[in-house]
Amino acid sequence: MTFDSQPPRMACSACGIPTTAVMLLKTEGAPHGEPGHSFTYRLSAVMACARCNAGYLERYDHDCYPTDEPLDWLSYHSLSADDIARFLAYAKACGDPLNPACGCATHEALGAATEKVRMVSWSARSRIAPGGFEVRAGRPVFTPLREEPTK
């Protein structure tokens, strides 16, 4: 499995240029079309912008159960440049950040943290305020998103 085989990444929500993966956190299942694929696949990654240093936690989900139409969707959790800096400081303990199967303590902790965060669809970007990233008592925490009032 390679990250390059995944759908195109979204552009930075702060400045609009393409983002790049700084860490692939967790996968579940095998990608569609690859050996071992069985209906669903999920990849969680932290993406960052080279221009403004902002980024996001991204989750790509794929579901192709035989009785349904295939679904592919992206959801995200915004991270400011300061959040990305804190994330990178925490993640530097991992020697293989682009390998979600690394198995190091850093990957395990970050993978578990992704399961506790509220993600929103890319289509909801216009009404969602940024979330964040912190390290509390040595553990990574993606802090909650706050919904802005709709106009």
VEXLUMFI-960557 format. One record per residue (C-alpha): residue in three letters; x, y, z. Coordinates in steps of 0.1 Angstrom, whole numbers, padded with zeros to 4 digits, always signed. Example, Ala and Ser with C-alpha at 12.3 -4.5 7.8 and 13.67 -1.06 7.14 Angstrom:
BEGIN
ALA+0123-0045+0078
SER+0137-0011+0071
//
This chain:
BEGIN
MET+0000+0000+0000
THR+0013+0034-0009
PHE-0001+0068+0001
ASP+0003+0079-0035
SER-0025+0055-0045
GLN-0050+0074-0023
PRO-0074+0102-0036
PRO-0059+0136-0042
ARG-0054+0156-0010
MET-0074+0188-0003
ALA-0057+0222-0005
CYS-0049+0242+0026
SER-0080+0258+0041
ALA-0059+0288+0052
CYS-0041+0297+0020
GLY-0052+0273-0007
ILE-0020+0256-0018
PRO-0017+0218-0019
THR-0008+0201+0014
THR+0016+0172+0020
ALA+0014+0144+0045
VAL+0036+0149+0076
MET+0024+0117+0093
LEU+0002+0087+0082
LEU-0014+0078+0115
LYS-0036+0048+0111
THR-0051+0025+0085
GLU-0079+0000+0087
GLY-0084-0026+0060
ALA-0068-0027+0026
PRO-0073+0000-0001
HIS-0098-0007-0029
GLY-0083-0027-0057
GLU-0055-0041-0035
PRO-0052-0077-0023
GLY-0071-0082+0010
HIS-0097-0054+0003
SER-0130-0063+0020
PHE-0156-0035+0016
THR-0141-0008+0038
TYR-0108+0011+0041
ARG-0098+0040+0063
LEU-0067+0061+0064
SER-0060+0089+0089
ALA-0032+0114+0082
VAL-0019+0147+0094
MET-0014+0171+0064
ALA+0005+0204+0065
CYS+0009+0234+0043
ALA+0045+0244+0033
ARG+0035+0281+0029
CYS+0016+0289+0060
ASN+0023+0258+0082
ALA-0014+0253+0090
GLY-0029+0219+0084
TYR-0054+0193+0094
LEU-0060+0158+0106
GLU-0076+0141+0076
ARG-0096+0109+0075
TYR-0103+0091+0042
ASP-0131+0065+0043
HIS-0140+0041+0015
ASP-0170+0017+0016
CYS-0181-0005-0013
TYR-0205-0030+0003
PRO-0221-0050-0026
THR-0256-0038-0020
ASP-0247-0001-0018
GLU-0231+0024-0041
PRO-0194+0028-0035
LEU-0187+0057-0012
ASP-0155+0077-0008
TRP-0153+0106+0015
LEU-0129+0129+0033
SER-0134+0144+0067
TYR-0111+0167+0086
HIS-0101+0184+0119
SER-0084+0218+0113
LEU-0050+0226+0129
SER-0034+0260+0132
ALA+0003+0265+0125
ASP+0009+0264+0162
ASP-0010+0231+0165
ILE+0011+0217+0136
ALA+0043+0228+0154
ARG+0031+0211+0186
PHE+0021+0180+0166
LEU+0055+0178+0149
ALA+0073+0182+0182
TYR+0054+0153+0196
ALA+0056+0132+0165
LYS+0094+0136+0161
ALA+0099+0105+0184
CYS+0087+0083+0154
GLY+0114+0072+0130
ASP+0090+0063+0102
PRO+0062+0089+0101
LEU+0049+0079+0067
ASN+0043+0043+0077
PRO+0010+0039+0094
ALA+0020+0003+0104
CYS+0051+0015+0122
GLY+0038+0003+0156
CYS+0059+0027+0177
ALA+0044+0042+0209
THR+0040+0076+0191
HIS+0019+0061+0162
GLU-0001+0040+0187
ALA-0010+0071+0208
LEU-0018+0093+0179
GLY-0038+0066+0162
ALA-0059+0062+0194
ALA-0063+0100+0196
THR-0078+0101+0161
GLU-0106+0079+0173
LYS-0117+0104+0199
VAL-0119+0135+0177
ARG-0150+0149+0160
MET-0144+0150+0123
VAL-0164+0171+0098
SER-0170+0167+0061
TRP-0150+0189+0037
SER-0184+0203+0025
ALA-0189+0218+0060
ARG-0157+0239+0060
SER-0174+0273+0057
ARG-0192+0270+0091
ILE-0166+0252+0112
ALA-0140+0270+0133
PRO-0106+0255+0138
GLY-0099+0227+0163
GLY-0065+0221+0177
PHE-0038+0197+0190
GLU-0022+0195+0225
VAL-0002+0172+0246
ARG-0018+0166+0280
ALA+0001+0146+0306
GLY+0023+0133+0278
ARG-0006+0121+0257
PRO-0017+0136+0223
VAL-0052+0152+0222
PHE-0069+0166+0192
THR-0091+0193+0208
PRO-0127+0198+0199
LEU-0139+0217+0169
ARG-0163+0246+0177
GLU-0192+0253+0154
GLU-0196+0289+0144
PRO-0232+0302+0142
THR-0247+0298+0107
LYS-0255+0331+0090
//
